[in-house]
Amino acid sequence: MAPPAEPDHLLPPGDRRRRLLGAELLIVLALSLGASGVYALISFVDSVTRNVALSHQDASLNASAAPGRPWIDLAYQLYYVTKGVMPVVLVGYLLVREGSSLRVLGFDLRRKLSDLGRGALVAAVIGGTGLALYVGSRAAGFNLTVVPSGLPDVWWRIPVLVLSACQNAVLEEVVVLGYLVRRLDQLGWSPRAVLITSAVVRGSYHLYQGIGGFIGNVVMGVVFVLLYRRWGRVMPMVAAHALIDTTAFVGYVLLVGHVGWLPKP
């Protein structure tokens, strides 16, 4: 199992750099998935205070930004994907400033086949379990109806959905798995506290989907942190996340209207 942090990167109590590192972490989260978590909480409160059952409300992903105007819509979608990876660029810059790089998180292509194989195995287990949890929690009234795609039926729909899946994977695994775990390790947090924090942050920005979405992603977060500790690389989890989301997004487009339990946008 990989150590929580390299000894020369563990900052001692009282070190000024420790306070700066804590501030840096809060800023990165506030500009990325931490802000998404706050938005998801507000959205969840909005949903549960309506006079409509959660299962009768929709949580739309990859929605059209310019209905009836496919080229403008495409420009919006590419903008959203590009904007979504900018926190990763920021994390990469901050790691270079400290004398390392994204490689220290295992975000590179040095072990392509190994990372992809591990990711596919993780995706098969997590994806199937997640789908069962979603169906069960929606049937119990704890989850909104998730609509994975509201994009128009045009030539760029599937490529954009794949790009969106990859952007989600890179953003979440680099920021909430690799970067967050590394920084909390450097701040001297215990491995258990780091695991719980990373998992809860991951669950928080999925709360807009309902309780099922929150719990499912907390569990996924726990598994991913444990695997990251073992393998010392985020790339297998990036691959797993990209495969899970691609299957959900593209599978929805191909199956909606042919499978009764899939909601229409």
Sine and cosine of phi, psi and omega as CSV:
sin_phi,cos_phi,sin_psi,cos_psi,sin_omega,cos_omega
0.00,0.00,0.72,-0.69,-0.03,-1.00
-0.93,0.36,0.58,-0.81,0.02,-1.00
-0.92,0.38,0.47,-0.88,-0.03,-1.00
-0.85,0.53,-0.56,0.83,-0.01,-1.00
-0.33,-0.94,0.46,-0.89,0.05,-1.00
-0.93,0.36,0.66,-0.75,-0.07,-1.00
-0.81,0.59,-0.62,0.78,-0.04,-1.00
-0.97,0.23,-0.06,1.00,0.05,-1.00
-0.96,-0.28,-0.08,1.00,0.02,-1.00
-0.99,0.16,0.90,-0.43,-0.08,-1.00
-1.00,0.09,0.73,-0.68,-0.02,-1.00
-0.95,0.30,0.45,-0.89,0.06,-1.00
-0.84,0.54,0.64,-0.77,0.01,-1.00
1.00,0.04,-0.21,0.98,0.02,-1.00
-0.93,0.38,0.76,-0.66,-0.01,-1.00
-0.85,0.52,-0.57,0.82,0.01,-1.00
-0.89,0.45,-0.45,0.89,0.02,-1.00
-0.90,0.43,-0.70,0.72,0.03,-1.00
-0.91,0.41,-0.65,0.76,0.01,-1.00
-0.91,0.42,-0.61,0.79,0.00,-1.00
-0.92,0.40,-0.64,0.77,0.06,-1.00
-0.89,0.46,-0.67,0.74,0.03,-1.00
-0.91,0.42,-0.66,0.75,0.03,-1.00
-0.85,0.52,-0.71,0.70,-0.02,-1.00
-0.87,0.50,-0.71,0.71,0.00,-1.00
-0.89,0.45,-0.62,0.78,0.00,-1.00
-0.91,0.40,-0.72,0.70,0.01,-1.00
-0.87,0.50,-0.70,0.71,0.02,-1.00
-0.91,0.41,-0.63,0.78,0.00,-1.00
-0.91,0.42,-0.44,0.90,0.01,-1.00
-1.00,-0.03,-0.02,1.00,-0.08,-1.00
-0.65,-0.76,-0.93,-0.37,-0.17,-0.98
-0.98,0.21,-0.36,0.93,0.12,-0.99
-0.91,0.42,-0.68,0.73,0.06,-1.00
-0.90,0.45,-0.62,0.79,0.05,-1.00
-0.89,0.45,-0.58,0.82,0.04,-1.00
-0.91,0.42,-0.65,0.76,0.04,-1.00
-0.90,0.43,-0.70,0.72,0.03,-1.00
-0.88,0.48,-0.68,0.73,-0.01,-1.00
-0.89,0.45,-0.60,0.80,0.04,-1.00
-0.90,0.43,-0.71,0.71,0.03,-1.00
-0.88,0.47,-0.68,0.73,0.01,-1.00
-0.89,0.46,-0.64,0.77,0.00,-1.00
-0.91,0.41,-0.70,0.72,0.04,-1.00
-0.87,0.49,-0.65,0.76,0.06,-1.00
-0.85,0.52,-0.70,0.71,-0.05,-1.00
-0.92,0.39,-0.71,0.71,-0.07,-1.00
-0.96,0.27,-0.29,0.96,0.00,-1.00
-1.00,-0.08,0.06,1.00,0.08,-1.00
-1.00,0.08,0.36,-0.93,0.03,-1.00
-1.00,0.03,0.66,0.75,0.01,-1.00
-0.67,-0.74,0.70,-0.71,0.01,-1.00
-0.86,0.51,0.56,-0.83,0.00,-1.00
-0.83,0.55,-0.64,0.77,-0.05,-1.00
-0.92,0.38,-0.25,0.97,0.03,-1.00
-0.99,-0.16,0.09,1.00,0.08,-1.00
-0.95,-0.30,0.48,-0.88,-0.04,-1.00
-0.96,-0.27,0.58,-0.81,0.19,-0.98
-0.89,-0.46,0.98,-0.22,-0.11,-0.99
-1.00,-0.01,0.75,-0.66,0.10,-1.00
-0.94,-0.34,0.50,-0.87,0.06,-1.00
0.79,0.61,0.78,0.63,-0.02,-1.00
-0.98,0.22,0.43,-0.90,0.08,-1.00
-0.93,0.38,0.70,-0.72,0.00,-1.00
-0.99,-0.16,-0.26,0.97,0.00,-1.00
-0.52,-0.85,0.96,0.28,-0.03,-1.00
-0.81,0.59,0.72,-0.69,0.02,-1.00
0.99,0.13,-0.04,1.00,-0.01,-1.00
-0.76,-0.65,0.98,0.22,-0.18,-0.98
-0.87,0.50,-0.58,0.82,-0.02,-1.00
-0.95,0.30,-0.63,0.77,0.09,-1.00
-0.92,0.39,-0.64,0.77,0.05,-1.00
-0.87,0.50,-0.69,0.72,0.03,-1.00
-0.87,0.49,-0.67,0.74,0.02,-1.00
-0.88,0.48,-0.67,0.74,0.05,-1.00
-0.88,0.48,-0.72,0.69,-0.06,-1.00
-0.89,0.46,-0.68,0.74,0.03,-1.00
-0.92,0.39,-0.57,0.82,0.08,-1.00
-0.90,0.44,-0.70,0.71,-0.01,-1.00
-0.88,0.47,-0.67,0.75,0.01,-1.00
-0.90,0.44,-0.72,0.70,-0.01,-1.00
-0.89,0.45,-0.71,0.70,0.03,-1.00
-0.87,0.49,-0.58,0.81,-0.06,-1.00
-0.92,0.39,-0.41,0.91,-0.01,-1.00
-1.00,-0.08,-0.08,1.00,-0.04,-1.00
-0.89,0.46,-0.59,0.81,0.10,-0.99
-0.86,0.52,-0.51,0.86,0.05,-1.00
-0.93,0.37,-0.64,0.76,0.07,-1.00
-0.87,0.49,-0.67,0.74,0.03,-1.00
-0.88,0.47,-0.71,0.70,0.03,-1.00
-0.87,0.49,-0.68,0.74,0.03,-1.00
-0.87,0.50,-0.66,0.75,0.03,-1.00
-0.89,0.45,-0.70,0.71,-0.01,-1.00
-0.90,0.43,-0.59,0.81,0.03,-1.00
-0.94,0.35,-0.61,0.79,0.07,-1.00
-0.90,0.44,-0.63,0.78,0.02,-1.00
-0.87,0.49,-0.52,0.85,-0.01,-1.00
-1.00,0.04,0.00,1.00,0.06,-1.00
0.99,-0.15,0.18,0.98,0.04,-1.00
-0.83,-0.56,-0.53,-0.85,0.02,-1.00
-0.25,-0.97,-0.05,-1.00,0.04,-1.00
-0.90,0.44,-0.29,0.96,0.04,-1.00
-0.89,0.45,-0.48,0.88,-0.01,-1.00
-0.91,0.42,-0.35,0.94,0.07,-1.00
-1.00,-0.03,-0.07,1.00,-0.09,-1.00
0.98,0.21,0.46,0.89,0.05,-1.00
-0.98,-0.20,1.00,0.03,-0.01,-1.00
-0.26,-0.97,-0.01,-1.00,-0.06,-1.00
-0.93,-0.37,0.45,0.89,-0.04,-1.00
-0.94,0.34,-0.45,0.89,-0.06,-1.00
-0.78,-0.62,0.85,0.53,-0.14,-0.99
-0.84,0.55,-0.79,0.61,-0.08,-1.00
-0.93,0.38,-0.68,0.73,0.02,-1.00
-0.89,0.46,-0.71,0.70,-0.01,-1.00
-0.89,0.45,-0.68,0.73,-0.01,-1.00
-0.92,0.40,-0.66,0.75,0.01,-1.00
-0.89,0.45,-0.72,0.69,0.04,-1.00
-0.89,0.45,-0.66,0.75,-0.01,-1.00
-0.89,0.45,-0.65,0.76,0.01,-1.00
-0.90,0.44,-0.64,0.77,0.02,-1.00
-0.91,0.41,-0.71,0.71,0.02,-1.00
-0.89,0.46,-0.67,0.75,-0.01,-1.00
-0.88,0.47,-0.64,0.77,-0.01,-1.00
-0.89,0.46,-0.66,0.75,-0.02,-1.00
-0.97,0.26,-0.78,0.63,-0.05,-1.00
-0.92,0.39,-0.66,0.75,-0.04,-1.00
-0.88,0.47,-0.73,0.69,0.00,-1.00
-0.91,0.42,-0.67,0.74,0.02,-1.00
-0.91,0.42,-0.66,0.75,0.00,-1.00
-0.90,0.44,-0.64,0.77,0.02,-1.00
-0.90,0.43,-0.68,0.74,0.02,-1.00
-0.89,0.46,-0.66,0.75,0.01,-1.00
-0.91,0.42,-0.65,0.76,0.01,-1.00
-0.89,0.45,-0.75,0.66,-0.02,-1.00
-0.87,0.49,-0.68,0.73,-0.01,-1.00
-0.92,0.40,-0.70,0.71,-0.03,-1.00
-0.94,0.35,-0.55,0.84,0.06,-1.00
-0.93,0.37,-0.66,0.75,0.02,-1.00
-0.90,0.43,-0.53,0.85,0.01,-1.00
-0.99,0.14,-0.10,0.99,0.04,-1.00
1.00,0.07,0.27,0.96,-0.03,-1.00
-0.99,-0.13,-0.09,1.00,-0.11,-0.99
-0.72,-0.69,0.54,-0.84,0.13,-0.99
-0.96,0.27,0.27,-0.96,0.10,-0.99
-0.99,0.15,0.91,-0.41,-0.05,-1.00
-1.00,0.06,0.83,-0.56,0.05,-1.00
-0.95,-0.30,0.98,-0.22,-0.14,-0.99
-0.91,0.42,-0.41,0.91,-0.01,-1.00
-0.53,-0.85,0.75,-0.66,0.13,-0.99
-0.87,-0.50,0.34,0.94,-0.03,-1.00
-0.97,0.25,0.48,-0.88,0.00,-1.00
-0.94,0.34,0.32,-0.95,0.00,-1.00
-0.99,0.14,0.98,0.20,0.01,-1.00
-0.80,-0.60,0.14,-0.99,-0.14,-0.99
-0.88,0.47,-0.47,0.88,-0.09,-1.00
-1.00,-0.04,0.02,1.00,-0.10,-1.00
-0.87,0.50,-0.81,0.59,-0.05,-1.00
-0.92,0.40,-0.70,0.71,0.08,-1.00
-0.84,0.55,-0.63,0.77,0.01,-1.00
-0.93,0.37,-0.62,0.79,0.04,-1.00
-0.90,0.44,-0.63,0.78,0.05,-1.00
-0.92,0.40,-0.68,0.73,0.05,-1.00
-0.87,0.49,-0.66,0.75,0.01,-1.00
-0.89,0.45,-0.66,0.75,0.03,-1.00
-0.89,0.45,-0.68,0.73,0.00,-1.00
-0.93,0.38,-0.62,0.78,0.03,-1.00
-0.89,0.45,-0.70,0.72,0.05,-1.00
-0.85,0.53,-0.70,0.72,-0.06,-1.00
-0.90,0.43,-0.74,0.67,-0.03,-1.00
-0.90,0.43,-0.74,0.67,-0.02,-1.00
-0.86,0.51,-0.80,0.60,-0.11,-0.99
-0.93,0.37,-0.69,0.73,-0.09,-1.00
-0.97,0.25,-0.57,0.82,0.04,-1.00
-0.95,0.32,-0.69,0.72,-0.10,-0.99
-0.99,0.16,-0.80,0.60,-0.15,-0.99
-1.00,0.04,-0.33,0.94,0.05,-1.00
-0.98,-0.20,-0.94,0.33,-0.09,-1.00
-0.91,0.41,-0.84,0.54,-0.09,-1.00
-0.92,0.39,-0.74,0.67,-0.03,-1.00
-0.89,0.47,-0.70,0.71,0.01,-1.00
-0.89,0.46,-0.70,0.72,0.00,-1.00
-0.88,0.48,-0.74,0.68,-0.04,-1.00
-0.91,0.42,-0.67,0.74,0.01,-1.00
-0.92,0.40,-0.58,0.81,0.11,-0.99
-0.87,0.49,-0.70,0.71,-0.01,-1.00
-0.90,0.43,-0.49,0.87,0.02,-1.00
-0.99,0.15,-0.03,1.00,0.09,-1.00
1.00,0.03,0.27,0.96,0.03,-1.00
-0.94,0.35,0.47,-0.88,0.04,-1.00
-0.95,0.31,0.46,-0.89,0.03,-1.00
-0.82,0.58,-0.60,0.80,0.01,-1.00
-0.92,0.40,-0.68,0.73,0.01,-1.00
-0.91,0.42,-0.62,0.79,0.03,-1.00
-0.90,0.43,-0.71,0.70,-0.01,-1.00
-0.87,0.50,-0.75,0.66,-0.03,-1.00
-0.89,0.45,-0.68,0.73,-0.03,-1.00
-0.90,0.44,-0.74,0.68,0.00,-1.00
-0.88,0.48,-0.68,0.73,-0.02,-1.00
-0.92,0.40,-0.67,0.74,-0.02,-1.00
-0.93,0.36,-0.63,0.78,0.06,-1.00
-0.87,0.49,-0.69,0.73,0.04,-1.00
-0.87,0.49,-0.69,0.72,0.01,-1.00
-0.92,0.39,-0.55,0.84,-0.12,-0.99
-0.88,0.48,-0.67,0.75,-0.06,-1.00
-1.00,0.09,0.10,1.00,0.17,-0.99
-0.95,-0.30,0.08,1.00,-0.06,-1.00
-0.91,0.42,-0.38,0.92,0.03,-1.00
-0.86,0.51,-0.35,0.94,0.02,-1.00
-0.99,0.15,-0.29,0.96,-0.05,-1.00
0.88,-0.47,-0.05,-1.00,-0.04,-1.00
-0.88,0.47,-0.63,0.77,0.01,-1.00
-0.88,0.48,-0.68,0.73,0.02,-1.00
-0.89,0.45,-0.63,0.78,0.02,-1.00
-0.91,0.42,-0.79,0.61,-0.07,-1.00
-0.90,0.44,-0.70,0.71,-0.02,-1.00
-0.86,0.52,-0.65,0.76,-0.03,-1.00
-0.98,0.19,-0.45,0.90,0.13,-0.99
-0.90,0.43,-0.71,0.70,0.04,-1.00
-0.88,0.48,-0.70,0.71,0.04,-1.00
-0.86,0.51,-0.64,0.77,0.02,-1.00
-0.89,0.45,-0.66,0.75,0.04,-1.00
-0.88,0.47,-0.73,0.68,-0.01,-1.00
-0.88,0.47,-0.68,0.73,-0.05,-1.00
-0.91,0.41,-0.64,0.77,0.03,-1.00
-0.90,0.43,-0.69,0.72,0.01,-1.00
-0.88,0.48,-0.66,0.75,0.02,-1.00
-0.94,0.35,-0.59,0.80,0.04,-1.00
-0.90,0.43,-0.66,0.75,0.06,-1.00
-0.88,0.48,-0.62,0.78,-0.07,-1.00
-0.96,0.27,-0.71,0.70,-0.10,-1.00
-1.00,-0.04,-0.39,0.92,-0.02,-1.00
0.94,0.35,0.36,0.93,-0.05,-1.00
-0.60,-0.80,0.65,-0.76,0.07,-1.00
-1.00,0.05,-0.31,0.95,-0.12,-0.99
-0.86,0.51,-0.62,0.79,0.07,-1.00
-0.87,0.49,-0.60,0.80,0.01,-1.00
-0.96,0.27,-0.54,0.84,0.12,-0.99
-0.88,0.48,-0.72,0.70,0.02,-1.00
-0.88,0.47,-0.71,0.70,-0.01,-1.00
-0.88,0.48,-0.74,0.68,-0.02,-1.00
-0.88,0.47,-0.69,0.73,0.01,-1.00
-0.90,0.44,-0.64,0.77,0.02,-1.00
-0.92,0.39,-0.66,0.75,0.01,-1.00
-0.89,0.46,-0.75,0.66,-0.05,-1.00
-0.94,0.35,-0.62,0.79,0.04,-1.00
-0.89,0.46,-0.69,0.72,0.03,-1.00
-0.88,0.47,-0.67,0.74,0.00,-1.00
-0.92,0.40,-0.73,0.68,-0.08,-1.00
-0.94,0.35,-0.80,0.60,-0.06,-1.00
-0.95,0.30,-0.63,0.78,0.04,-1.00
-0.86,0.50,-0.62,0.78,0.04,-1.00
-0.88,0.48,-0.74,0.68,-0.02,-1.00
-0.86,0.51,-0.65,0.76,-0.06,-1.00
-0.97,0.23,-0.46,0.89,-0.11,-0.99
-0.97,-0.24,-0.35,0.94,-0.06,-1.00
-0.86,0.50,0.71,-0.70,-0.07,-1.00
1.00,-0.03,-0.30,0.95,0.02,-1.00
-0.95,-0.31,-0.29,0.96,0.01,-1.00
-0.85,-0.52,0.82,-0.57,-0.16,-0.99
-0.89,0.46,-0.54,0.84,-0.11,-0.99
-1.00,0.10,-0.06,1.00,0.05,-1.00
-1.00,0.07,0.82,-0.58,-0.02,-1.00
-0.96,0.28,0.55,-0.84,0.06,-1.00
-1.00,0.00,0.57,-0.82,0.01,-1.00
-0.93,0.38,0.00,0.00,0.00,0.00
